[in-house]
Amino acid sequence: MNDFDACISTCDVEDVPFKDCNFPWCNRKEGFDRIYCKLDRIMSNVQWFLEFPNMEAEFLAPGIFYHWPSFLSLQKKFNAGPKSFKFHFFQLNHPDYSVLLQKVWSQRIQGIL
């Protein structure tokens, strides 16, 4: 296991978040001899975590094999455009509202169009 840990550290990868199945491997024995563990995993590097922040691993039903098939869902960030401005009318009741509004609107702002 030390070699595996060293490899993971050298490659700078980590487990992709997963849903449902905590132990996607079973030795298929019966009763107290049955063992479940997390041998199977989907791993990613930092670049993939940044590119696909919503990615998720899913381990499917095992079927006839010891190892469970896995599915990686890659969902890119959805950019719906700039957020709309929201104004709350209760802000008008603040005692410094008029003074602050006048100060902010009188400032010269320089930018690129």
C-alpha positions as CSV (number, residue, x, y, z in Angstrom):
1,M,0.0,0.0,0.0
2,N,2.9,2.3,0.5
3,D,3.9,2.1,-3.2
4,F,0.3,3.0,-4.1
5,D,0.2,6.0,-1.7
6,A,3.6,7.1,-3.1
7,C,2.3,6.9,-6.7
8,I,-0.9,8.9,-5.8
9,S,1.3,11.5,-4.1
10,T,3.7,11.7,-7.1
11,C,0.9,11.9,-9.6
12,D,-0.9,14.5,-7.5
13,V,-4.4,13.0,-7.9
14,E,-7.2,12.3,-5.5
15,D,-10.5,10.6,-5.4
16,V,-13.4,12.1,-7.4
17,P,-16.4,12.6,-5.1
18,F,-18.8,9.6,-5.4
19,K,-22.4,8.8,-4.6
20,D,-24.2,5.8,-3.2
21,C,-21.6,3.0,-3.0
22,N,-18.9,3.4,-0.3
23,F,-17.3,0.0,-1.0
24,P,-17.3,-0.9,-4.7
25,W,-15.5,-4.3,-4.4
26,C,-16.7,-7.5,-2.9
27,N,-15.1,-10.9,-2.7
28,R,-18.5,-12.6,-3.3
29,K,-18.2,-14.9,-0.4
30,E,-21.2,-15.6,1.9
31,G,-21.8,-14.7,5.5
32,F,-18.9,-13.6,7.8
33,D,-16.4,-14.4,5.0
34,R,-17.8,-11.6,2.8
35,I,-15.5,-8.6,2.5
36,Y,-16.4,-5.2,1.0
37,C,-13.7,-2.6,0.5
38,K,-12.8,0.4,-1.6
39,L,-10.4,-1.0,-4.2
40,D,-12.0,0.6,-7.2
41,R,-11.8,4.4,-7.5
42,I,-11.9,7.2,-10.0
43,M,-9.2,9.7,-9.5
44,S,-8.5,13.2,-10.9
45,N,-5.8,15.9,-10.9
46,V,-6.3,19.5,-10.0
47,Q,-6.8,20.6,-13.6
48,W,-9.8,18.3,-14.0
49,F,-11.3,19.4,-10.7
50,L,-11.1,23.0,-11.8
51,E,-12.5,22.2,-15.3
52,F,-15.3,20.0,-14.0
53,P,-16.1,21.1,-10.5
54,N,-19.4,19.1,-10.5
55,M,-17.9,15.8,-11.6
56,E,-19.1,12.8,-9.7
57,A,-18.3,9.1,-9.7
58,E,-21.0,6.5,-9.6
59,F,-20.4,2.8,-9.0
60,L,-23.0,0.6,-10.8
61,A,-24.3,-2.8,-9.8
62,P,-21.6,-5.4,-9.8
63,G,-23.1,-7.9,-12.1
64,I,-21.0,-11.1,-12.5
65,F,-17.7,-9.5,-11.7
66,Y,-15.9,-8.8,-8.4
67,H,-15.2,-5.2,-9.4
68,W,-18.2,-2.8,-9.9
69,P,-18.4,-0.8,-13.2
70,S,-18.0,2.9,-12.7
71,F,-19.4,5.9,-14.4
72,L,-17.9,9.4,-14.4
73,S,-20.3,12.3,-14.8
74,L,-18.7,15.5,-16.1
75,Q,-20.8,18.6,-15.8
76,K,-19.2,21.8,-16.7
77,K,-20.1,25.0,-14.8
78,F,-23.1,26.6,-16.5
79,N,-22.7,30.3,-17.0
80,A,-26.1,31.9,-17.3
81,G,-24.5,35.3,-17.8
82,P,-24.1,38.2,-15.4
83,K,-26.3,38.1,-12.3
84,S,-29.1,40.6,-12.3
85,F,-29.0,43.6,-10.0
86,K,-31.3,43.3,-7.0
87,F,-32.5,46.2,-5.0
88,H,-34.3,45.9,-1.7
89,F,-36.6,48.8,-0.9
90,F,-35.9,48.5,2.9
91,Q,-32.4,50.0,2.0
92,L,-34.2,53.3,1.4
93,N,-35.0,53.5,5.1
94,H,-31.4,53.5,6.2
95,P,-30.5,57.0,7.7
96,D,-27.4,57.4,5.6
97,Y,-28.9,56.2,2.3
98,S,-29.3,59.6,0.6
99,V,-25.8,60.8,1.6
100,L,-24.2,57.5,0.5
101,L,-26.1,57.4,-2.7
102,Q,-25.0,61.0,-3.6
103,K,-21.4,60.2,-2.7
104,V,-21.2,57.1,-4.8
105,W,-23.0,58.5,-7.9
106,S,-20.8,61.6,-7.9
107,Q,-17.6,59.5,-8.1
108,R,-15.8,59.4,-11.5
109,I,-15.3,55.8,-12.6
110,Q,-12.8,55.0,-15.4
111,G,-13.0,51.7,-17.3
112,I,-12.8,50.1,-20.6
113,L,-15.9,49.7,-22.7
